[in-house]
Amino acid sequence: MSMKWWTGSLFKRSLIVAMSTTIVFTSGCSLLPKEKEEEVLPEIMPAQISKKPEHEVTTTTLVQGVPLTGKLISMEEETLYFTLGEKHIKEVHVKTGDKVTAGDIIAVLDVEQLEKQLRNDRLAFRRDENDMKQTLRDRDTMEPLEFEEKQILFEEKRQKLVDLEEEIAKATVVAPFSGTIVSLNVQKGDTVKAYDPIAIVADTSLITPASKLTKTEMEKVSVGMEVEITITGVGKLKGKVKQLPVKSSEQNNGGGGFPGGGGNGENKPERPEDFMLLDIPELPSGLNRGTPVAINVITKRTENAVVIPPSTLRMIGPRTYVQVVDDNGKREVDVEVGQQTAQYIEILQGLKPGQKVVGK
């Protein structure tokens, strides 16, 4: 029995020792400092050399032209004005947009003083007529020279009366033909000078695109050239140059472009013959006179032109060349250049469609 007790006691003591060792070991591990985790570094990619763009040699239609600005005018229109000196407007009989017929009164100047003078001169001329009648009765008793002098004096007074009547008639401006008042620049009470534009009457059924030209522009265009015009709300239309403007000294001053602007002819009445006129077969109806238009007169057109982008052309001194890329790599090729636009450069010699060239 004592042996059994000793054996069991020995087992218990062994178990206790083993557990104590485990606890000590575990606690000892927890007291050790934690190892530092290894830092993960990002992968470093080697720098890549950028590849220059490559462009294919193609063909297109190249257009070279003279860009102009203009407006729609009527083929039958006239700027109206007074030819008398500085006077006040007495009456205005129309407003913008009114329809008029030939002979309708547009505006009248205040010439009351001239009319008063005319009345007095007519009364005085009646006395002169009576005197002339008596002179004719006494002709046989007068010297020929005396009679001739009296006759000349009478005719001078008659002509003075006619001149004054014509001067007063100039105080009224009338419509030269049937049309529409498309512009009116005066109102009652305004002071106007001779040849100041008063109004514009136009036949609005005869609308056409037009542009004034400078001397330089005149040298570049000619009748029959193809044109493209752009009208806001309508789009792009095609036609031809129908008529060039009559040359004038104003074209030497660079005052072309949009009609009616600035220069020495600022107040000069506009006439259709002052403009380059265009023939546009498809011009829609219902357009308003005065609408601005953009015009491009085509001076040169090249079909199937061999072209490259401007960024591919290289120049060193007098040499003009490109870098061509193919299965064998890159090589330099000298080229002959033609037309140049913002998008394309024409190649006359050195390249063929389908080849590839290297950009810068």
Sequence and secondary structure as in RCSB ss.txt:
>XXXX:A:sequence
MSMKWWTGSLFKRSLIVAMSTTIVFTSGCSLLPKEKEEEVLPEIMPAQISKKPEHEVTTTTLVQGVPLTGKLISM
EEETLYFTLGEKHIKEVHVKTGDKVTAGDIIAVLDVEQLEKQLRNDRLAFRRDENDMKQTLRDRDTMEPLEFEEK
QILFEEKRQKLVDLEEEIAKATVVAPFSGTIVSLNVQKGDTVKAYDPIAIVADTSLITPASKLTKTEMEKVSVGM
EVEITITGVGKLKGKVKQLPVKSSEQNNGGGGFPGGGGNGENKPERPEDFMLLDIPELPSGLNRGTPVAINVITK
RTENAVVIPPSTLRMIGPRTYVQVVDDNGKREVDVEVGQQTAQYIEILQGLKPGQKVVGK
>XXXX:A:secstr
 HHHHHHHHHHHHHHHHHHHHHHHHHHHHHHS                     EEE EEEEEEEEEEEEEEEEES
SEEEEE  SSSEEEEEE   TT EE TT EEEEE  HHHHHHHHHHHHHHHHHHHHHHHHHHTGGGS HHHHHHH
HHHHHHHHHHHHHHHHHHHTTEEE SSSEEEEEE   TT EE TT EEEEEE TTSEEEEEB  HHHHHH  TT 
EEEEEETTTEEEEEEEEE     GGGGGT  BSTT SSTTTTS   GGGSEEEE TT  TT  TT EEEEEEEEE
EEEEEEEE GGG EEETTEEEEEEEETTEEEEEE EEEEE SS EEEEES  TT EEE  
